[in-house]
Amino acid sequence: MDKLAALPIDWANVNWPYVCSLVALVFVCTFFGSALSLGRTILCCVLTALLFATAFIYWTYYPHDLPLPTLATPQKNAPSATAQPPWLMRDPTADSPSKRY
């Protein structure tokens, strides 16, 4: 029990409803994956992974308006993939028709 207390995790800030919901989701997916695989281990793993991915995407991204617990993390502003360094950017007025003549 001393090793558990020494972990650098703030147990008071863990979102327990979210953790318990995901554990229940994995349990249900594993149950159905093992039932559908009929005792084949690799098939069970593949089916469970696919079922969990489908359920998790539905849970997280589908707008079902149910009061489900979610992991509240702020979105980070990632740099745009099309952003160019300033020295590669072109002047938009350089190719204008009024400048040519």
N, C-alpha and C positions, 0 to 999 in steps of 0.2 A: 504494500500500500504506500510505502514511502516513495517508490519510483513513480507512482501515479501522481503524487503531489509535486514531484520535481519537474514534471513536464511543463514547458513554457506555453501552456494554453490557459487562457482565461475562461474557465468553465462557466462563469456567470454570464458571459457574453455569447455563448453558443446559442444559436437559434434552434432550440430543441424541437419545436413543432416541425420545422423544415427537415431536420435530421430524421426524426421519427417517420415523417411522411415518405421520405426517400427510401428508408429502410423497408417500410411496408410495400412501397412500389417495387423494390427489388425482390422482396419475398414473393409477391404475387407473380411477377414475371418469371422468376425461377420455378415456381410451382407449375405454371402453364408450360414453360419451356421443357421441363423434365417430363411432364405428362405427354406432351406432343412428340418427344423424341423417342419414346418407347425403350428407354434404357441405354441409348447410345450416347456416350459421354461428349464427344465432339459436337454432335448435332444438338445436344442439350445446351452446350455453351453458346453455339451460334444462335440458336433460337432465343435463348435468354437475353443475349446481347441485343438482338434485333427488337425483341419485345420491349426491353428497357429503353432503348433509343427512341422507339415510337412513342411509348408512354411519356417519357421525359419531355420530348418535343411538344407533344400535345399539352402536357401539364404546364410547361413554361411559356410557350409561344402562342397557343390558340386562345383567342379572346372569348373564353367561356363564361366570364363574369361570375365565377364561383369564388368564395372567400378562402382560397388555398394559400398556405404559407409559401412565401418565396424568399429567396436570398436577396436581401436588399444591399446591393453594392452600387456605388456611383459609377456612371459610365465615364471612362477616361477618354479624353480627347486625343484620338490617335491621328497622326499626321496622314494626310490624304495620300493615296497611292499615286496620284497623278501630279502631286506637287513637284515643282522643279526648283532647283537652286536659282537665286536671283540672276546669276551671270548667264543662265541659259534661257531666260524668259525673253520673248521678243516684244518689241514695242508695237502695240496694236495699231498705232497711227502711221507706222513706217510704210505699209503697203496700201494705204488708202488711195483711192483714185485721184483725190484732189491734190495730193502731194507729188504725183508723177508728172503733172503737166505744168 
